[in-house]
Amino acid sequence: MEIIETQRHRSPDRTELRLFLEACRDEAIEDAHYKIASISIKTRQLDPLAVLESIYERGERHFYFENVAQGWALAGAEAIVEGLFEGENRVALIQKWADEVLEHTIAVGDLNEPFSGPHFYAGIGFEATASPGALFAGATVFLPRWQVAQKEGATLAVANFRIDADGDLDALTEKLWAAYAKFNQFDYSEVPTAAPKQLIRSEEVGSEMDYETRVAMALKQIRSGRYEKIVMARAMDMTFNAAFNPLTTLNGLRQRFRDCYALSFENTEGQSFVAASPERLVRVENGNLETEALAGSIGRGVSAAEDARKGKKLLASEKDLREHQHVVDSIERRLKEIDVVLERPKSPELLVLANVQHLRTRLRASVGDRHILDAVNVLHPTPAVGGTPREAAVEDIAIIEPFERGLYAGAIGYFDHKGAGEFCVGLRAGIVNGLTARVFAGAGIVEGSVPAAEKRETEMKMGALADALRML
């Protein structure tokens, strides 16, 4: 990527903007290849989700990613370039595609600011290859036209424009200048609000085979030695009396599940994958990698004492600790494949969320300039959503489960021009599409699992998301 060093980004100038775009067009003519002009500008404090809501158009790609606990939010809209990939090598194809885009990118602005420069947004499905007619490809990546990010109270806007040899620079200049003016005089009255919805009907996907029967089938395979753990999921189709706006839906989810990643990823047909995920897949920043094992669950109590008793029970549960250790060991083994050695604590901690408690082990390592997609490639899918050994478990999931997961239990996140970024696992999730929502939930099955208890766990997880959707 070519970086133009300048101080004018601190006080944008219309004439300088036009000259920059002309320089990009000159390079497009010389190379006989389009150029991406990426402009990063600090702006007044904005809520990225509110901005995205104000420009939302159904059928236009968008991406929203937020972690309140970490103090950041990131929103992007309108794909100027995108890649759709299938197959076991889809993550490597994403990286190759992004590298080629960056070869033809010219960036201006303060690229030392958080979330500055071009950022790529990716949704990597649970299945390596999506079936014909699936809502999302095996892997989707795009570079947005507009990005607004906030971290620790500071807001940074990024505009990415494709400049062709015959591009209309006057129109581009006006569009960019108008966007800059809007960001600095943003009117929150333009943002829509949500009203509570009524659930009209719901139906389990694949109801011809009960979830407990599927768990029993998995347990039989565990006892045969085929795998030690497998994650069995359920899906419920729900119809409501009013249509969803994915972003107002997401606003409610982020308020209800403030300790989770809030995300929305829309395809080009108007369907959006929304989630309030508790699980980080991997983060790479300043040469440091962070990941975590999240496996083993128990509900919340109605009082502080009951809550504490349940947490203590989870920390002492032989079945849950064994399930959790499978995940930790697998993560460590997978990262060793790319020569990453983890620092790990001796025992897990409790992660206490709004409706559930989990066992969590935080893991860290130094990775230098290694690209985050290298880690995504070996970690996804983790035993927390697939099983261990992974290959056998994932193979049986496709046989036993009566639906395609798509982005549920997939890897969703972003990466920048330096190879840093963050991905979470697509859990506590659903797909909203007009009046309907498909809601997912799963449970880890190991020796000692009881089918009825695992079904209750999925009902607890699914019910919390369904209740949130009903209010949005």
Protein Blocks (a to p, Z undefined) as FASTA:
>chain_A
ZZdddfklmmccfklmmmmmmmmmmmmmmnopacddddddddddddfklmmmmmgcghia
cdddddfknopacddehifbdcddedjklmmmmmmmmmmmmmmcccedjfkbghiajddd
ddddfblbdcehiabdfbdcdddfbdcddeehiacddddddddfkbcfklmmmmmmmmmm
mmmmccfklpccddddddfbdcdehklpcfklmmmmmmmmmmnopambdcdddddddddf
bdcdfklmmmmmmmmmmmbccdddddfeopacddddfbdfbdceehiacddddedddddd
fbfklmmmmmmmmmmmmklmmmmmmmmmmmmmmmmmnopacdddfbdcddddfkbccddd
dddddehjacfklmmmmmpccfklnoccfklmmmmmmmmpgcdfklnopacddddfkopa
cddddehiaddehjbccddddddddehiafklmmmmmmmmmmmmmmmmmmZZ
